[in-house]
Amino acid sequence: MVRVMVSLSVILKNRLSMGPTLIMPDAFDALSAKLIEAAGFEAVQCSGFSMACASGYPRETNLSYSENMELTRKIVNAVRVPVMADCEDGFGDKAKLRQTIREFIRIGVAGINLEDQVLGRWDEAKDLVPFEEMVEKIRMARAAAESEGHPDLVINARTDALNVLSDREAALAEACRRARTYLEAGADLAFPTGVKTMAEVRRLRAEAGRSISIAAGLPYNLESLSLKELKHLDIARISLPLTLLMAAIRGIKEALHHLVNNEDFKFLTAKGLLASGEDVAAIMGQ
């Protein structure tokens, strides 16, 4: 098992460093992960927010540590491609962070997200973990991975500066500063979330280098960011945190609306809203 885990981390790390830009849709369960792999994507990202939503919780913080681990384990076991876990803020103090890293490694992840926001709902006002504390957490995460014999674990260090600070220019400057320093501290990727425009992406790319990850397809940047333009900038990674969750909700709502108001299945088949039996068998048999 360790041999497999290490090879997947090396594959992911090499793929991120050599390019081209890696697009990673976010899974919320084993089925969505299987569909990501079947579509030809090279890696899967776990989304704590999407997993919480799919579990019926009103907010991400309701998803417990053990539930996150179990859902991540099922996703890892469902696919053959590298999987990155949502490590949130490490789920606690320094000792807990080390435990979290060890457990994620032991269930087979190739990488983790580690964030500098004080956990809360995505639409609530947030606070940032103090700069020096976050740098120390990144160093601790790297040391924990090395102590587990897993030095190639990909660490994606997320900063929420753009979501927290009210002055947009000051927030962008702080996101750039944190991104640069997180990479220097041992992160493989710097993930400034809350990016709304291509101009902000270009600034981050210029100041922090290629090893940045941008979240796209979100309500606040769905119209302003495109995969084509982002790939043209040759950034390391693009994640799609909510795309599959939003697509699933819309598709299920549309199907249910028809079933409530009609007595046959013609609309579902005409609109292509139902997978074929062959599709289901192919996913189940992977």
C-alpha positions as CSV (number, residue, x, y, z in Angstrom):
1,M,0.0,0.0,0.0
2,V,2.8,2.5,0.9
3,R,4.4,1.7,-2.5
4,V,1.2,2.7,-4.3
5,M,0.7,5.9,-2.3
6,V,4.2,7.1,-2.9
7,S,4.0,6.5,-6.6
8,L,0.7,8.4,-6.9
9,S,2.2,11.4,-5.0
10,V,5.2,11.3,-7.2
11,I,3.0,11.2,-10.3
12,L,1.0,14.1,-9.0
13,K,4.0,16.2,-8.0
14,N,5.7,15.6,-11.3
15,R,2.6,16.4,-13.3
16,L,2.1,19.6,-11.4
17,S,5.7,20.7,-11.9
18,M,6.1,19.8,-15.6
19,G,2.7,21.0,-16.9
20,P,0.6,21.7,-18.7
21,T,-2.0,23.2,-16.3
22,L,-3.7,20.4,-14.4
23,I,-7.5,20.7,-14.1
24,M,-8.9,18.9,-11.0
25,P,-12.6,18.7,-10.5
26,D,-13.7,18.3,-6.9
27,A,-15.5,15.1,-5.8
28,F,-18.1,14.9,-3.0
29,D,-18.4,11.1,-2.9
30,A,-17.1,7.9,-4.5
31,L,-19.5,8.1,-7.4
32,S,-18.5,11.6,-8.4
33,A,-14.9,10.6,-8.1
34,K,-15.5,7.7,-10.5
35,L,-17.1,10.0,-13.0
36,I,-14.2,12.4,-12.8
37,E,-11.8,9.6,-13.6
38,A,-14.0,8.1,-16.3
39,A,-14.2,11.5,-18.0
40,G,-10.4,11.4,-18.4
41,F,-9.2,13.8,-15.7
42,E,-5.8,12.9,-14.2
43,A,-6.5,13.6,-10.6
44,V,-9.4,14.2,-8.1
45,Q,-9.7,16.9,-5.4
46,C,-11.9,16.3,-2.4
47,S,-14.2,19.3,-1.4
48,G,-15.1,19.5,2.3
49,F,-17.9,22.0,1.5
50,S,-19.4,19.7,-1.2
51,M,-19.0,16.6,1.0
52,A,-20.9,18.4,3.8
53,C,-23.6,19.6,1.4
54,A,-24.0,16.0,0.0
55,S,-24.2,14.7,3.5
56,G,-27.1,17.0,4.3
57,Y,-25.3,19.4,6.6
58,P,-26.1,23.2,6.7
59,R,-22.4,24.2,6.9
60,E,-19.0,22.7,6.2
61,T,-18.0,22.7,9.9
62,N,-20.8,20.2,10.6
63,L,-18.8,17.6,8.7
64,S,-16.7,15.9,11.4
65,Y,-13.1,14.9,11.2
66,S,-14.0,11.2,11.1
67,E,-16.6,11.8,8.4
68,N,-14.2,13.7,6.2
69,M,-11.7,10.8,6.6
70,E,-14.2,8.1,5.8
71,L,-15.5,9.9,2.7
72,T,-12.0,10.6,1.5
73,R,-11.1,6.9,2.1
74,K,-14.0,5.9,-0.1
75,I,-13.0,8.3,-2.8
76,V,-9.4,7.1,-2.8
77,N,-10.5,3.5,-3.0
78,A,-12.9,4.2,-5.8
79,V,-10.3,5.5,-8.3
80,R,-6.8,4.8,-9.6
81,V,-5.8,8.4,-10.1
82,P,-4.2,10.6,-7.4
83,V,-6.6,12.1,-4.9
84,M,-6.0,15.3,-2.9
85,A,-7.8,15.5,0.5
86,D,-9.4,18.6,2.0
87,C,-7.4,18.9,5.2
88,E,-9.3,22.1,6.2
89,D,-7.2,23.9,8.8
90,G,-5.7,20.7,10.1
91,F,-8.7,20.1,12.4
92,G,-7.0,21.3,15.6
93,D,-3.8,22.1,17.4
94,K,-0.3,21.1,16.3
95,A,-0.6,17.5,17.6
96,K,-3.9,17.1,15.8
97,L,-2.3,18.4,12.6
98,R,0.4,15.8,12.7
99,Q,-2.3,13.1,13.4
100,T,-4.4,14.4,10.5
101,I,-1.5,14.2,8.1
102,R,-0.6,10.7,9.2
103,E,-4.2,9.5,8.8
104,F,-4.6,11.0,5.4
105,I,-1.4,9.4,4.2
106,R,-2.4,6.0,5.6
107,I,-5.7,6.1,3.7
108,G,-3.8,6.8,0.5
109,V,-4.1,10.4,-0.5
110,A,-1.5,11.9,-2.8
111,G,-1.9,15.4,-1.5
112,I,-3.8,17.7,0.9
113,N,-5.2,21.2,1.0
114,L,-4.3,23.1,4.1
115,E,-5.9,26.5,4.7
116,D,-5.3,29.7,6.6
117,Q,-8.9,30.6,7.3
118,V,-10.6,30.2,10.6
119,L,-13.3,27.8,9.7
120,G,-16.8,29.1,9.1
121,R,-19.5,29.1,6.5
122,W,-18.3,30.0,3.0
123,D,-20.6,33.0,2.9
124,E,-19.8,34.3,6.5
125,A,-17.2,36.8,7.4
126,K,-14.0,35.0,8.2
127,D,-10.7,35.5,10.0
128,L,-7.2,34.5,8.9
129,V,-4.9,32.3,10.8
130,P,-1.9,34.5,11.8
131,F,0.8,34.6,9.2
132,E,3.6,33.1,11.3
133,E,1.3,30.3,12.6
134,M,0.3,29.3,9.1
135,V,3.9,29.1,8.0
136,E,4.7,26.9,11.0
137,K,1.7,24.7,10.1
138,I,3.0,24.2,6.6
139,R,6.5,23.3,7.9
140,M,4.9,20.9,10.4
141,A,2.8,19.2,7.7
142,R,5.9,18.7,5.6
143,A,7.8,17.3,8.5
144,A,4.9,15.0,9.4
145,A,4.8,13.7,5.8
146,E,8.5,13.1,5.8
147,S,8.4,11.3,9.2
148,E,5.7,8.9,7.7
149,G,8.1,8.1,4.8
150,H,6.0,10.1,2.4
151,P,8.1,13.1,1.5
152,D,6.4,13.7,-1.8
153,L,3.0,14.4,-0.3
154,V,1.7,17.4,-2.3
155,I,0.8,20.3,0.0
156,N,-1.6,22.9,-1.4
157,A,-1.5,25.8,0.9
158,R,-4.7,27.9,0.7
159,T,-5.0,31.5,1.7
160,D,-8.3,33.3,2.2
161,A,-6.9,36.8,2.2
162,L,-9.1,37.8,-0.7
163,N,-12.2,36.6,1.2
164,V,-11.3,38.2,4.5
165,L,-9.7,41.6,4.0
166,S,-12.1,44.4,3.0
167,D,-9.8,46.5,0.9
168,R,-9.4,44.5,-2.4
169,E,-5.9,45.9,-3.3
170,A,-4.6,45.2,0.2
171,A,-6.2,41.8,0.1
172,L,-4.5,40.9,-3.2
173,A,-1.1,42.1,-1.9
174,E,-1.5,40.0,1.2
175,A,-2.6,37.0,-0.9
176,C,0.6,37.4,-3.0
177,R,2.8,37.7,0.1
178,R,1.2,34.6,1.7
179,A,1.4,32.6,-1.5
180,R,5.1,33.3,-1.9
181,T,5.9,32.6,1.7
182,Y,3.9,29.4,1.8
183,L,5.8,28.0,-1.1
184,E,9.1,29.0,0.5
185,A,7.9,27.2,3.7
186,G,7.5,23.9,1.9
187,A,4.2,23.9,0.1
188,D,4.1,22.6,-3.5
189,L,1.2,24.8,-4.4
190,A,-0.2,28.1,-3.2
191,F,-4.0,28.4,-3.4
192,P,-5.4,32.0,-3.2
193,T,-9.1,31.5,-3.0
194,G,-11.6,34.2,-3.8
195,V,-10.0,35.2,-7.1
196,K,-12.5,37.0,-9.2
197,T,-10.7,38.4,-12.3
198,M,-8.0,37.4,-14.8
199,A,-6.2,40.6,-13.7
200,E,-5.9,39.2,-10.2
201,V,-4.7,35.8,-11.6
202,R,-2.0,37.5,-13.6
203,R,-0.8,39.5,-10.6
204,L,-0.6,36.3,-8.5
205,R,1.2,34.5,-11.3
206,A,3.7,37.3,-11.7
207,E,4.4,37.6,-7.9
208,A,4.2,34.0,-6.7
209,G,5.3,32.2,-9.9
210,R,3.8,29.2,-11.7
211,S,3.0,27.1,-8.6
212,I,-0.4,28.6,-7.9
213,S,-3.8,27.0,-7.9
214,I,-6.9,28.9,-8.9
215,A,-10.5,27.8,-8.1
216,A,-12.8,28.4,-11.1
217,G,-16.4,27.8,-11.9
218,L,-17.6,29.5,-8.7
219,P,-20.6,31.8,-8.5
220,Y,-18.4,34.8,-8.2
221,N,-16.0,34.0,-11.1
222,L,-18.1,31.8,-13.3
223,E,-18.4,34.5,-16.0
224,S,-15.0,36.2,-15.5
225,L,-12.6,33.2,-15.5
226,S,-12.3,30.6,-18.3
227,L,-10.3,27.4,-18.4
228,K,-8.7,28.5,-21.7
229,E,-7.4,31.8,-20.4
230,L,-6.2,30.2,-17.1
231,K,-4.3,27.5,-19.0
232,H,-2.8,30.1,-21.3
233,L,-1.1,31.6,-18.2
234,D,0.6,28.3,-17.5
235,I,-0.4,28.1,-13.8
236,A,0.1,24.7,-12.1
237,R,-3.4,23.8,-11.3
238,I,-7.1,24.7,-11.7
239,S,-9.6,23.3,-9.2
240,L,-13.4,23.2,-9.7
241,P,-14.8,23.1,-6.2
242,L,-18.5,23.4,-6.8
243,T,-19.0,22.6,-10.5
244,L,-20.1,19.0,-10.1
245,L,-22.1,19.6,-6.9
246,M,-24.0,22.4,-8.7
247,A,-24.5,20.3,-11.8
248,A,-25.8,17.4,-9.7
249,I,-28.3,19.6,-7.8
250,R,-29.6,21.2,-10.9
251,G,-29.9,17.8,-12.8
252,I,-31.7,16.1,-9.9
253,K,-34.0,19.1,-9.3
254,E,-35.0,19.1,-13.0
255,A,-35.7,15.4,-13.0
256,L,-37.7,15.5,-9.8
257,H,-39.7,18.5,-11.0
258,H,-40.7,16.5,-14.1
259,L,-41.6,13.4,-12.0
260,V,-43.9,15.5,-9.8
261,N,-45.7,17.1,-12.7
262,N,-45.9,14.2,-15.2
263,E,-46.9,10.6,-15.5
264,D,-44.3,9.3,-17.9
265,F,-40.5,9.4,-18.5
266,K,-40.5,10.9,-22.0
267,F,-39.2,14.3,-20.9
268,L,-36.3,12.7,-19.0
269,T,-35.3,10.6,-22.0
270,A,-35.8,13.4,-24.5
271,K,-33.7,15.8,-22.5
272,G,-31.0,13.2,-21.9
273,L,-31.4,13.5,-18.1
274,L,-31.0,9.7,-17.5
275,A,-27.8,7.7,-17.8
276,S,-28.1,4.5,-19.7
277,G,-27.8,1.1,-18.1
278,E,-24.5,0.8,-19.9
279,D,-23.2,4.0,-18.3
280,V,-24.2,2.7,-14.8
281,A,-22.6,-0.7,-15.5
282,A,-19.4,0.9,-16.7
283,I,-19.0,3.1,-13.6
284,M,-19.9,0.2,-11.3
285,G,-17.4,-2.0,-13.0
286,Q,-14.4,0.4,-12.9
